[in-house]
Amino acid sequence: MAESMRLDRYLAQCGAGTRKEVKKLLRLGTVTVNGTTARDPGQKIEAGTDQVHCQGSLLAWHHYEYLML
């Protein structure tokens, strides 16, 4: 199941940096989504479906659910 989220949040959760650092990477043009350069931090992506590369490395996002009993 794919989850829709903002690109800056996705990158931060994948460990590419803090949101501020991620926005700088986007301005520099080092992030691609499905082969096209992404510059908008608010761009919606489908986590698990879209391929996101940051500085040439493919990022993988995993959804975790925590249950307290």
N, C-alpha and C positions, 0 to 999 in steps of 0.2 A: 504494500500500500504506500503510495507516494504522498508526501506531505508538502504543501505549498508554503514557502517561506521567503523572506527577503534575502537577497544575495549576501549582504554584509553579515547578517546573523548566521547564515550557513557557513561562510568562511571562518568566522570567529569560532563557531562550534567545532569546526574541523581542525582547529589549531593553527590557522594561518596567521594569527595575531589578534590583538584587541580590535574592537570596532574602529577605533581611530587609525590604527595601523592598516587595517583592511581597506579603509576608505582611501588611504594614501596609495596602496597597491592598485586600486581601481583607477585612480587618477593617472598613474604611471602607465596603465594599459597592460599590466602583466597578468590579468585574469581573463580567461576565455570561458564562455558557456556554449557548449555544442559547436565549438570551432570558431565562434565569432567573439571579438573583443568586447568585453563588458566594462562600462564605465559608470553605470548607474547603480548606487548601493541599494536602492529601493526596488530593483528589478525582481520580480517574482520568479522563482524557479521551483521545479518539482524535485524535492530531495529524493534520491534514489532512482530517478528517471533521467534527469539532465546530467551531462558530463561536464564537470567544472574542473578546469586546470588553473593552478596558481603557480606562476613562475616555472611553467613546464611540467609540474607534477600533478597527477590526477588525484583529486581529493575524494575521500569516501566518508559518507556520513551514516551513522548508525542511530536508529531511534531506540531509546531506552524507556521503559516504563517501570516505575517503582511502585510497589504495592506494600502497604503496611498492614500487618495483621495483628 
